[in-house]
Amino acid sequence: MTRSMKNSSEQKKGRKRKYIPGLAQLHFKPPYDWTKEEAARLYETALDTIKLSPYSVNEIAYEDCLVGMQQMPPESVDLVIADPPFGIDFSRIGSQYNRKKAYVAEGYAEISRESYPEFTEQWIGLLKRIMKPTASAYIVSGWTNLGDVLNALKKAGLTLVNHIIWKYQFGVFTKRKFVTSHYHILFVVKDEKKYFFNKFEYYPEDVWYIPREYMPGQEKNKTKLPNELVKKCINFSTKPGDVVFDPFMGNATTALCAKGLYRHYFGFEINKNLQPLHKKLLSSINPGKDYVPLKTYLPTVEELLQKYPHLKKYVTTDKTIKDFLEE
Ligand SMILES: C[S@@+](CC[C@H](N)C(=O)[O-])C[C@H]1O[C@@H](n2cnc3c(N)ncnc32)[C@H](O)[C@@H]1O
């Protein structure tokens, strides 16, 4: 009896398949996955179709993104990762963040609190035109600016799919209020029906615990997203060879992660002082350096059995999972 025949006869009898916790995870596979060779080939061949004129792919342009984004061709990017300036006076709180000045690049461009709503509306308003119909965007925001970002997204006609909380391991010490130790990441799309989403985790939750990276003695911009966080966005929302765009490159985290995962990148950074650092960092890695097929991120059978010991009988006997499902 085939599975569909079986299902319909079960339905007739009103019987339901018994729910076994964890069982579906044992045979879960990412919808799309690529070997390293396939990913490398997609990375190379995509170059023939990418259109970014007057800019070039795999470039960081040192200019204001508000001007630059207007020059970009329409429908030219597959993913946006944007971590805009905060709209606070960072120099005032620099010492609390325990950052040694000598390692921090000069010229970080901040936006005043007063002009933040307008600035946010402007750059978010330029996103939709440059996104492909299949594209999505991850926008990082602190809670103080969240209202401005949400208003701008609505005005821009982008669809909010998830509101992710990024929880990190420490925040600035406080005396009369709670310590802020999270950021908001708004996952938005241009077309709800067409956006690409490779659900490579069985149960991808909207709270991400990802520690900030500790980089003692390394040259950097004032803020940096963890590579793990940026890679997660790239893996969920792009294919090898796709173009990842970042309007606020900062330390070039997006560019480095994209290159390491066989994705192409493009973006803006207004602070020209960062150019030598970017050059050094980007020339130090080869395309695909961090690439592994997505199935590598899945828990192993041993790990699943530790969590769900009752599944042992389905993997240790000669009765395979498939047999069980057909039963
Ligand atoms: C929060 S940081 C980005 C950090 C980055 N995500 C990383 O992981 O390193 C924001 C960056 O945007 C830059 N910036 C501010 N206004 C800009 C503008 N109008 N156009 C382009 N870059 C801008 C700042 O100089 C700063 O480097």
The ligand as an SDF file (V2000), in Angstrom:
LIG
                    3D

 27 29  0  0  0  0  0  0  0  0999 V2000
   26.4510   50.2240   13.5600 C   0  0  0  0  0  0  0  0  0  0  0  0
   27.7300   50.4650   12.4160 S   0  0  0  0  0  0  0  0  0  0  0  0
   27.6980   49.0290   11.4070 C   0  0  0  0  0  0  0  0  0  0  0  0
   28.4860   47.9090   11.9910 C   0  0  0  0  0  0  0  0  0  0  0  0
   28.5470   46.6970   11.1010 C   0  0  0  0  0  0  0  0  0  0  0  0
   27.2760   46.0290   10.9990 N   0  0  0  0  0  0  0  0  0  0  0  0
   29.5970   45.7170   11.5900 C   0  0  0  0  0  0  0  0  0  0  0  0
   29.2690   44.5600   11.9470 O   0  0  0  0  0  0  0  0  0  0  0  0
   30.7410   46.1110   11.6600 O   0  0  0  0  0  0  0  0  0  0  0  0
   27.0840   51.7120   11.3790 C   0  0  0  0  0  0  0  0  0  0  0  0
   28.0500   52.2040   10.3270 C   0  0  0  0  0  0  0  0  0  0  0  0
   27.3270   53.0510    9.4210 O   0  0  0  0  0  0  0  0  0  0  0  0
   28.1760   54.1020    8.9910 C   0  0  0  0  0  0  0  0  0  0  0  0
   27.2900   55.1690    8.4530 N   0  0  0  0  0  0  0  0  0  0  0  0
   26.5840   56.0960    9.1460 C   0  0  0  0  0  0  0  0  0  0  0  0
   25.8410   56.8450    8.3210 N   0  0  0  0  0  0  0  0  0  0  0  0
   26.0560   56.3680    7.0580 C   0  0  0  0  0  0  0  0  0  0  0  0
   25.5610   56.7030    5.7670 C   0  0  0  0  0  0  0  0  0  0  0  0
   24.6820   57.7040    5.5960 N   0  0  0  0  0  0  0  0  0  0  0  0
   25.9830   55.9830    4.7000 N   0  0  0  0  0  0  0  0  0  0  0  0
   26.8600   54.9600    4.8440 C   0  0  0  0  0  0  0  0  0  0  0  0
   27.4010   54.6130    6.0520 N   0  0  0  0  0  0  0  0  0  0  0  0
   26.9820   55.2960    7.1430 C   0  0  0  0  0  0  0  0  0  0  0  0
   28.9560   54.4560   10.2380 C   0  0  0  0  0  0  0  0  0  0  0  0
   30.1570   55.1500    9.9160 O   0  0  0  0  0  0  0  0  0  0  0  0
   29.1960   53.0610   10.8510 C   0  0  0  0  0  0  0  0  0  0  0  0
   30.4210   52.5330   10.4090 O   0  0  0  0  0  0  0  0  0  0  0  0
  1  2  1  0
  2  3  1  0
  2 10  1  0
  3  4  1  0
  4  5  1  0
  5  6  1  0
  5  7  1  0
  7  8  2  0
  7  9  1  0
 10 11  1  0
 11 12  1  0
 11 26  1  0
 12 13  1  0
 13 14  1  0
 13 24  1  0
 14 15  1  0
 14 23  1  0
 15 16  2  0
 16 17  1  0
 17 18  1  0
 17 23  2  0
 18 19  1  0
 18 20  2  0
 20 21  1  0
 21 22  2  0
 22 23  1  0
 24 25  1  0
 24 26  1  0
 26 27  1  0
M  CHG  2   2   1   9  -1
M  END
$$$$
